[in-house]
């Protein structure tokens, strides 16, 4: 059964001496708003971490398989859908038959049923073997740092060598040079939305929702790397509406979460104060703190 309520949420996370989301168009420097200097983390990056967490805790088994993952051949998953609905014959023959005909809707439903990220975030599945398109009930904004960030660039070396020729060089000449980019500290805020109407279309359930909250709270604990430094979820504030349509504008609810710097140069989460205004919440809206 799909969820009966609309949700809006605020996610706070931080990074210490790491690169939360490198920009390939800028030599993998941390993403930044060129006009204001605030750091950015894309919604795609956050969803990637959620996908990785779900795949880890659910062992990539239906109904919690992950559709978008490293080196996944998407059309192979589409073919599984047609086999799963007993329409494998449509995969044979010319390209017109491979479009799926009147079986596209069934194939799309099969994908939603078996893949967590399809029924959660949606997907375009009309490449090659056509399984249609799904608009996901869960959407995220880019995360933006509370204050401007400083992107540092560090030179790094290694003592080991790759070839014997390199080993024969004099000491000091065989140290491979490289670069590493970090943010000394940054506190980021992202906003999210959960549509009950779209959940009806994909089958996104209360169990899926609870798993999503858990993933957002714990995803960084299982995503450690030297490049990302220390990243942590610092707060997850969920506004639950008692109806599908909702009982207040999302922006007015988000404004109730205020983050204020209480030192000149922040270098840890304690250098910020998070204030939550729970006074006179709109009727039909409750605030849940899940992290």
Secondary structure by P-SEA (a helix, b strand, c coil): ccccbbbbbbbbbbcccccccccccccccccccccccbbbbcaaaaaaaaaaaaaaaaccccccccccccccaaaaaaaaaaaaacccccccccccccccccaaaaaaaaaaacccccccccccccccccccccccccccccbbbccbbbbbbbbbbbcccccccccccccccccccbbbbbccbbbbbbbbcccaaaaaaccccaaaaaaaaaaaacccccccccccccccccbbbbbbbccccccccaaaaaacbbbbbccccccccccbbbbbccccccccbbbbbcc
